[in-house]
């Protein structure tokens, strides 16, 4: 997919996917080819504990398309879990 966009001189600004996409090699390819990567995470007790550690200052409102939401922007990370 990204090779096709490259062939047309197009750059992906935002790439959004669901948790089925969470494979290391696939994420690395998307990070190399998109300015921002959003992943909707599956909820679990482990994920809830990690989300609970995000400080108030790290939550940022975004609007991908018509959907408004608040997501954590973590220092040193380009991936934003949704």
C-alpha positions in Angstrom: 0.0 0.0 0.0 2.7 2.5 1.0 4.7 1.6 -2.1 1.7 2.6 -4.3 1.4 6.0 -2.5 5.2 6.5 -2.9 4.9 5.9 -6.6 2.3 8.7 -6.8 4.5 11.0 -4.6 1.9 11.0 -1.8 2.7 11.1 1.9 0.4 9.7 4.5 -0.2 12.3 7.2 -2.3 10.2 9.6 -2.7 6.4 9.5 -5.5 5.0 11.8 -6.1 1.4 12.5 -7.6 -1.0 15.1 -5.9 -3.3 17.5 -5.7 -6.2 15.0 -2.9 -4.1 13.4 -0.6 -4.4 16.5 2.2 -6.4 15.1 5.8 -5.1 15.5 6.9 -5.3 11.9 3.6 -3.9 10.6 3.8 -0.9 13.0 7.4 -0.2 12.0 6.4 -0.1 8.4 3.5 2.3 9.1 5.7 4.5 11.3 8.3 4.8 8.5 5.6 5.8 6.0 3.1 8.0 8.0 3.6 11.2 10.0 1.2 10.0 12.7 0.0 6.5 13.6 -3.2 6.0 15.7 -4.1 2.5 17.0 -7.4 1.7 18.8 -6.3 -0.6 21.6 -8.2 -3.6 22.9 -9.3 -2.9 26.5 -7.9 -5.1 29.2 -6.9 -4.8 32.9 -3.2 -4.3 31.8 -4.2 -1.6 29.3 -6.4 0.1 31.9 -3.5 0.2 34.4 -1.2 1.7 31.8 -3.8 4.3 30.8 -4.2 5.2 34.4 -0.5 6.2 34.6 -1.0 8.8 31.9 -0.9 12.3 33.5 -3.6 14.9 32.8 -1.1 17.0 30.9 -0.5 14.1 28.4 -4.1 13.9 27.2 -4.8 15.9 24.0 -8.0 16.5 22.1 -7.9 15.3 18.5 -10.5 14.9 15.7 -9.6 12.3 13.1 -12.3 12.8 10.5 -15.6 13.6 12.2 -14.9 11.7 15.4 -13.8 13.8 18.4 -11.7 12.1 21.1 -9.0 12.7 23.7 -5.8 10.7 23.5 -2.5 10.5 25.4 0.5 12.0 23.6 3.5 10.3 25.1 7.0 11.8 25.0 9.3 10.1 22.5 6.4 8.2 20.9 4.9 8.8 17.5 2.2 6.1 18.2 -0.9 7.4 19.9 -3.1 4.6 21.3 -6.8 5.2 20.7 
